[in-house]
């Protein structure tokens, strides 16, 4: 059951800035930005994943830094609710 009404989260990047929009609803507990050198990063994190928590329902961007050396990182944003991610955005890759 999707209580927030969000139907989709679209993610894109400009350099190390990632930006997103949520369609058709509000994530009352904010968003998690998760990134990793492994594809499909998740929250709660797997080994090798990192995250930033943005508790504002109106958050739309985050600056990321590499945490495991220079290289390609995979990024997703998710709707955060009660300790877990519910809906994930598309995945993008960035060089950090």
C-alpha positions in Angstrom: 0.0 0.0 0.0 1.4 3.3 -1.1 0.2 5.8 1.6 2.1 8.7 0.2 0.5 8.6 -3.2 3.9 8.9 -5.0 3.7 7.1 -8.3 7.2 7.7 -9.5 10.5 9.3 -8.5 12.7 10.5 -11.4 16.4 11.1 -10.8 19.1 12.9 -12.9 22.5 14.3 -12.4 24.7 17.3 -13.2 28.3 16.6 -12.0 28.2 15.5 -8.4 24.7 17.0 -7.8 21.8 14.6 -8.1 18.3 16.0 -8.4 14.9 14.3 -8.3 11.2 14.9 -8.6 8.4 12.9 -7.0 5.2 12.5 -8.9 1.6 12.4 -7.5 2.3 12.6 -3.8 4.4 13.6 -0.8 7.0 11.7 1.1 6.2 13.0 4.6 9.4 11.5 6.1 11.6 12.7 3.3 14.1 10.8 1.1 17.2 8.7 1.2 19.8 9.1 -1.4 21.8 5.8 -1.7 24.9 5.3 -3.7 27.5 2.6 -4.2 30.1 1.2 -6.7 27.7 -1.8 -6.8 24.5 -1.5 -8.9 21.1 -1.2 -7.2 22.1 0.5 -3.9 19.6 0.0 -1.2 18.5 1.2 2.2 19.0 -0.3 4.8 22.5 -0.5 3.3 24.3 -3.5 2.0 28.1 -3.7 2.4 29.6 -1.0 0.2 26.5 1.3 0.1 26.2 4.8 1.6 23.3 7.1 2.1 22.2 10.7 2.9 18.9 11.3 4.7 16.9 14.4 3.6 14.0 14.6 6.1 12.2 17.4 4.2 9.3 16.3 2.0 10.3 19.1 -0.3 14.0 18.0 -0.7 14.9 17.7 -4.4 18.7 17.6 -4.6 21.9 16.4 -2.9 25.7 16.7 -3.5 27.5 13.4 -3.4 31.2 12.6 -2.7 33.0 9.4 -3.5 33.6 7.3 -0.3 35.4 4.4 -1.9 37.9 6.1 -4.1 37.5 7.6 -7.5 35.2 5.8 -10.0 31.7 5.1 -11.2 29.0 5.1 -8.5 25.4 4.0 -8.9 22.7 6.3 -7.4 19.1 5.9 -6.5 16.7 8.0 -4.4 13.9 6.5 -2.4 10.8 7.5 -0.5 11.7 7.0 3.2 9.1 5.8 5.6 9.4 4.3 9.1 12.9 3.0 8.8 12.8 1.6 5.2 12.7 2.7 1.6 9.5 2.1 -0.1 9.6 3.4 -3.7 13.0 3.8 -5.5 13.8 6.1 -8.4 15.5 5.1 -11.6 19.2 4.3 -11.2 21.9 6.6 -12.6 25.6 6.4 -12.7 28.0 9.2 -11.9 31.8 9.7 -11.7 33.0 10.7 -8.3 
